[in-house]
């Protein structure tokens, strides 16, 4: 993510870079971003009301929606909330989009390990594992 955002800063076509940033930040579909109109935005409220006529595409820039969902699920947000942000009607669809990042999984396991080894005591912050151990 850091490399992508740095590349977007340096990308010569600022319109394309801005569209990709919007995809990253909103979880919107490519077609939704490319066809959005100013009248769909409420800048005061910070909302975007997408018209019902917008429909999803089947092109692979679509993977940014997976990144959006994965970032939120890794931060602990619920699948129903993420599904509502992505406009999913079926929770199973959201579950397919939401992949935990390895760091979040490792942190969760380390937290459980710390709780188990310190049963009965207040659980300290987990100690990160080093490779090779």
N, C-alpha and C positions, 0 to 999 in steps of 0.2 A: 504494500500500500504506500509506503514511504517513497519507493522508487517511482511508482506511478504518479503520485502527486508532484514530485520533483520534475518529472518529465513533462507534466502538463504545464508547469510554470514556464518551462523553456520551449514549449511547442509553438511554432510560428503562427499557426492558425488559431487565434484566440477564441473564435466562435466554436470550433470543434472542441477545444480544451474546455470551454465553459459547459458545453453540452455533456461532455464526459463527466465533469465535476458534478453536474446536476444529476446524472445517472447514479453516481456513487453516493451522493447525499440523500437522494429521495427514494431509491429503490424502484423508480418508475421504469416503465418499458420504453425502449428506444423510440418507438413510434409516438408514444405519449409526449416525450420530451421534444421530438422534432416537429410535432404539430401543435404544441401548446401556444396559447395566445395570451396577450397581456390581460384581456378581460377575464381570464380564468383565475388570475392571481389576486389575492387580497394581501398586499404588502404590509398593511397595518396589523392584520391578524396573523400574518405569516402562514397563510393557507393557500392551497391550490385546489380548486374545484374542477376536477376533470369531467368533461361532458361524457354522457353515456355512449356517444358515438365512437369514442376512442376504443380501439381493440388491440389486443396483443399481437405481436409479430412472432414469427418463428425463426429469427436470425440469432446468432450466438453472442453478439454484444449483450444479449439477455443474461449472461453470466454475472454481470454486475449486480443484478437482482439477488443472486445467490450470495455475493459478497455482502450486500446490504443486510440480508437476513442473518447471515452467519455472524456479522459484527454484533447485531442486536442480541442474538441468542447467546453468544459468548459473554455478553455483558449482563446476562441474567433476565432479559425481558421475556415475557411469556409468548408462546406460539400464537395464542389468540390475538394478542396485541400486534405482533409482527404480521400475522395474516391480514388484520384489518388495514395495516399500513400498505401492504402489497395488493390489497383488493381481492384477496382470496375468499371464496365462499366455503371451501372445504379445508378443514384443518390438516388433512393428509397432504394437501398440496404444499402448505407452508412447511410441514415437516420435511418434505423432500428438498426444500430450498435451504433449510437451516442446518448448517454443518458447523459443529464446534471447532474452533481453532485449537491446534495442539496445545498451545500455552494454557488455554482455559481448562482443557482436560487434565493437563499435568498439575495445574494449580489445585484443581478439585481433588485429585488423588492425593496430593501432598497434604492438603487440609485434613482429609480423612485419616491419613497416616499419622499426622500430628495429634489428632483427637484420640486415636486408638492408643498410641504410645504414652499419652498423658492423661489417661482415663482418670476421672475424679478431680483433675486439676483444670484450671482455666487453660483453654487451648491457646498456645502461642502461635505466632505467625509461622507458617511452614517454612522449612529450610529448603531452598531449591536444590535439586539433585544435580550433580555434575556428570557429564558424559564419562563413560568408562567405569562408573561405580556400579 
